[in-house]
Amino acid sequence: MVRPNPFLLVTMLFWGFNFISLKILFPVMEPAAIMFWRYFLMGGVLVAICLLTGNSLKIPREHRNKILFAGLNSMGFYMIFFMEGVKLSTAAESAIILVTNPIMIAIWMMVLKLEPKSMAKILGGVIAVVGIALVVKGSPSAVATQKQTSDRILGDLLMLLGAASWSWAIVISKPISAHIKPLPLFTMSMLGGLPVMLLYGFKPAMRVHWAEFTPWQTANFLQIALGSGVIGMVFYYKGISQLPASVATMHQFLVPILTTIYAAIVLHERLAWSQAVGLAVLIFGVMVAMNMVKPKSKEAVSL
């Protein structure tokens, strides 16, 4: 039996709180401003870590276009969808929707014929869609206005687009990871998101009044940039290097569960019962798609 990996567990604790930190920061920072300042603080520290550990950040010419395109998706388009999606939806709901990422990866791999077609992936995808429908349809508040409901659904849609964009970046990066270590590869790819970061975030970033931040808001910004961004990424790549891919992925299912707990304690958010069921169905669908849940063999059934 494989035990949970301590590096990945710490990562999930940070990533689960990420959604809460954003909700705390939105009153004093626009999503684009958070995205901008996080990018430069996180990027600067990651570059320093790579240089101190002897990892070259020179982008190989033969992989340059793919690395930059992966970064355009992961640190550009994905971050826009993610930030705007979390602002419109609830923290827990956003985390639940984002856990579709493994299925998105499986779909891309089949579409691009990088992996053979699989009935398990198709079935798992269908089950996951049912789970998503339950999450989106459920309403945590009976007194929500029509605008609040439409904003929440739009936020959920943006989170789905974010999951698709992030998964596309992973699919592009996967073949390159055989030649470049994951952490310097991710750090190199950040350069691809720089144009989006400047166009989308520069003006909002200049409107931030740092002197007005409370210590709690400052701590949550540092959590997003250094906790989830630096410690989370370093520990994530350290953890996945020690485990099979299927086992490493299992740890990500903790994120929506942790976010739901954090949101209830800090933000006083509540999931509707149908959304809790939807979360369970969604996770089951992902597990089916990734062959983590398999039907019993005939021999086992006969016993």
C-alpha positions in Angstrom: 0.0 0.0 0.0 1.4 3.4 -1.1 1.3 6.0 1.7 0.3 9.6 1.0 3.3 11.7 0.0 4.1 14.5 2.6 5.3 16.9 -0.1 2.0 16.6 -2.0 0.0 16.8 1.1 1.6 20.1 2.0 1.0 21.3 -1.5 -2.7 20.5 -1.4 -3.1 22.3 1.9 -1.7 25.5 0.2 -3.7 25.0 -3.0 -6.9 24.3 -1.1 -6.6 27.6 0.7 -5.8 29.5 -2.5 -9.5 30.0 -3.3 -10.1 31.4 0.2 -7.1 33.8 -0.1 -8.5 35.2 -3.4 -11.9 35.9 -1.9 -10.1 37.8 1.0 -8.1 39.8 -1.5 -10.8 40.7 -4.0 -12.1 43.7 -2.0 -8.7 45.4 -2.2 -7.2 43.9 -5.5 -8.7 43.3 -8.9 -8.2 39.8 -10.2 -5.8 41.1 -12.9 -3.7 42.9 -10.2 -3.4 39.8 -8.1 -2.4 37.9 -11.2 0.2 40.5 -12.2 2.0 40.9 -8.8 1.8 37.1 -8.1 3.5 36.4 -11.4 6.5 38.6 -10.7 7.0 37.7 -7.1 6.6 34.0 -7.7 8.6 34.1 -10.9 11.5 35.9 -9.3 11.7 33.4 -6.4 11.5 30.4 -8.7 14.3 31.8 -10.9 16.4 32.3 -7.8 15.7 28.7 -6.7 16.6 27.3 -10.1 19.9 29.2 -10.3 20.8 28.3 -6.7 20.2 24.6 -7.4 22.3 24.7 -10.6 19.3 24.3 -13.0 19.9 26.1 -16.3 17.1 28.4 -17.5 18.3 28.6 -21.1 15.4 27.5 -23.2 16.6 24.9 -25.8 15.9 26.0 -29.3 14.3 22.8 -30.3 11.7 23.1 -27.6 11.3 26.9 -27.5 8.0 27.3 -29.2 6.3 24.5 -27.2 7.6 25.7 -23.9 6.5 29.3 -24.5 3.1 28.2 -25.8 2.6 26.0 -22.7 3.4 29.1 -20.6 1.0 31.2 -22.6 -1.7 28.8 -21.6 -0.7 28.0 -18.0 0.4 31.5 -16.9 -1.6 33.5 -19.3 -5.1 32.3 -20.4 -5.5 29.9 -17.5 -4.8 32.6 -15.0 -7.4 34.9 -16.5 -10.1 32.2 -16.5 -9.1 31.2 -13.0 -9.0 34.6 -11.4 -12.2 35.8 -13.0 -13.9 32.5 -12.4 -13.2 32.4 -8.6 -14.4 36.0 -8.3 -17.8 35.2 -9.8 -18.4 31.8 -8.3 -18.0 30.4 -4.7 -14.6 29.3 -3.4 -15.7 25.6 -3.0 -17.5 25.5 -6.3 -14.5 26.8 -8.2 -12.3 24.2 -6.6 -14.7 21.4 -7.5 -15.0 22.5 -11.1 -11.2 22.7 -11.4 -10.7 19.1 -10.4 -11.9 18.1 -13.9 -8.3 18.8 -15.1 -7.2 15.2 -15.2 -10.1 14.3 -17.5 -9.3 17.3 -19.7 -5.8 15.9 -20.1 -7.1 12.5 -21.0 -9.4 14.0 -23.6 -6.6 16.0 -25.2 -4.3 13.0 -25.2 -6.9 11.0 -27.1 -7.8 13.8 -29.5 -4.2 14.3 -30.4 -3.7 10.5 -30.7 -0.9 10.6 -28.1 -2.8 7.8 -26.2 -5.1 5.1 -27.5 -8.9 5.7 -27.2 -10.3 4.2 -24.0 -13.9 3.4 -23.0 -12.9 4.0 -19.4 -11.9 7.6 -20.2 -15.1 8.2 -22.2 -17.3 6.7 -19.4 -15.4 8.6 -16.8 -15.9 11.8 -18.7 -19.7 11.2 -18.9 -19.9 10.5 -15.2 -17.8 13.7 -14.5 -20.2 15.8 -16.6 -23.1 14.5 -14.5 -21.2 15.5 -11.4 -20.5 19.0 -12.8 -24.1 19.4 -13.7 -25.1 18.7 -10.1 -22.6 21.1 -8.7 -23.6 23.9 -11.1 -27.3 23.3 -10.7 -27.2 23.2 -6.9 -27.7 26.6 -5.2 -26.1 27.2 -1.8 -28.6 30.0 -1.0 -32.3 30.0 -1.6 -32.4 33.8 -1.6 -29.7 34.3 -4.3 -30.7 37.0 -6.8 -30.9 36.2 -10.6 -27.7 38.2 -11.1 -25.9 36.2 -8.4 -27.0 33.0 -10.0 -26.0 34.0 -13.5 -22.6 35.3 -12.2 -22.0 32.0 -10.4 -22.8 30.0 -13.5 -20.5 32.2 -15.6 -17.8 31.7 -13.0 -18.2 27.9 -13.2 -17.9 28.2 -17.0 -14.7 30.2 -16.7 -13.3 27.6 -14.3 -14.1 24.9 -16.9 -12.3 26.9 -19.6 -9.4 27.3 -17.1 -9.2 23.6 -16.5 -9.1 23.1 -20.3 -6.3 25.7 -20.8 -4.2 24.3 -17.9 -4.6 20.7 -19.2 -3.5 21.8 -22.7 -0.4 23.3 -21.2 0.4 20.0 -19.4 -0.2 18.0 -22.6 2.3 20.2 -24.5 4.9 20.1 -21.7 4.7 16.3 -21.0 7.0 15.2 -23.9 9.5 18.0 -23.1 9.7 16.8 -19.4 11.7 13.8 -20.6 14.5 16.2 -21.5 14.1 19.0 -18.9 13.5 18.8 -15.2 9.9 19.8 -14.3 10.7 22.8 -12.0 13.0 24.6 -14.4 10.7 23.7 -17.3 7.8 25.4 -15.5 9.9 28.4 -14.7 11.1 28.7 -18.3 7.5 28.5 -19.5 6.4 31.4 -17.4 8.1 33.7 -20.0 5.3 32.6 -22.4 2.7 34.2 -20.2 4.5 37.6 -19.9 2.6 39.3 -22.8 -0.8 38.4 -21.4 0.3 39.4 -17.9 1.4 42.8 -19.1 -1.6 43.5 -21.3 -4.2 42.2 -18.8 -2.7 43.1 -15.5 -0.4 46.2 -15.7 -3.0 49.0 -15.3 -4.9 47.2 -12.5 -1.6 46.4 -10.8 -0.7 50.1 -10.7 -4.0 50.9 -9.0 -3.2 48.8 -5.9 -2.9 50.7 -2.7 -0.6 48.5 -0.6 -0.7 50.8 2.4 -4.4 50.1 2.8 -3.9 46.4 3.2 -4.6 44.8 6.6 -2.1 42.2 7.9 -4.6 39.5 7.1 -4.9 40.6 3.5 -1.1 40.9 3.1 -0.7 37.4 4.6 -3.1 36.0 2.0 -1.3 37.7 -0.9 1.9 36.1 0.3 0.1 32.8 0.6 -1.0 33.0 -3.0 2.4 34.1 -4.3 4.9 32.2 -2.1 2.8 29.5 -0.4 0.7 28.2 -3.3 3.0 29.6 -5.9 6.5 28.8 -4.8 6.3 26.3 -1.9 3.4 24.6 -3.6 5.1 24.2 -7.0 8.5 23.1 -5.6 6.8 20.5 -3.3 4.5 19.4 -6.1 7.3 18.5 -8.5 9.3 17.0 -5.6 6.3 14.8 -4.7 5.3 13.6 -8.2 8.9 12.6 -8.8 8.6 10.1 -6.0 5.3 8.5 -7.0 3.5 6.9 -10.0 1.4 9.4 -11.9 -1.9 7.7 -10.8 -1.0 7.9 -7.1 0.2 11.5 -7.4 -3.1 12.5 -9.1 -5.1 11.1 -6.2 -3.7 13.8 -3.9 -5.4 16.5 -6.1 -8.8 15.2 -5.0 -8.1 16.7 -1.6 -8.2 20.3 -3.0 -12.0 20.7 -3.4 -12.5 18.8 -0.1 -10.1 21.1 1.7 -11.4 24.2 0.0 -15.0 23.3 1.1 -13.8 22.9 4.7 -11.8 26.2 4.6 -14.7 28.0 3.0 -17.1 26.9 5.6 -14.8 28.0 8.4 -13.4 31.2 7.0 -16.0 32.5 4.6 -19.1 30.7 6.0 -19.9 29.2 2.6 -22.1 26.1 2.5 -22.5 23.5 -0.3 -26.0 22.4 -1.1 -26.6 18.7 -0.6 -26.8 18.2 -4.4 -23.5 19.9 -4.8 -21.9 17.6 -2.3 -23.3 14.6 -4.2 -22.0 16.2 -7.4 -18.5 16.5 -5.9 -18.5 12.7 -5.1 -19.8 11.8 -8.6 -17.2 14.1 -10.2 -14.3 12.5 -8.3 -15.6 9.0 -9.1 -15.8 9.9 -12.8 -12.2 11.2 -12.8 -11.1 8.0 -11.0 -12.9 5.8 -13.6 -11.3 7.8 -16.5 -7.8 7.3 -15.0 -8.4 3.6 -14.3 -8.3 4.1 -10.6 -11.6 2.3 -10.3 -11.9 -0.9 -12.3 -14.8 -3.4 -12.6 -14.3 -6.7 -10.8 -13.1 -9.6 -12.8 -15.4 -12.5 -13.6 -13.4 -14.6 -11.3 -13.9 -12.2 -8.4 -17.6 -11.9 -9.1 -18.0 -15.7 -9.1 -16.4 -15.9 -5.7 
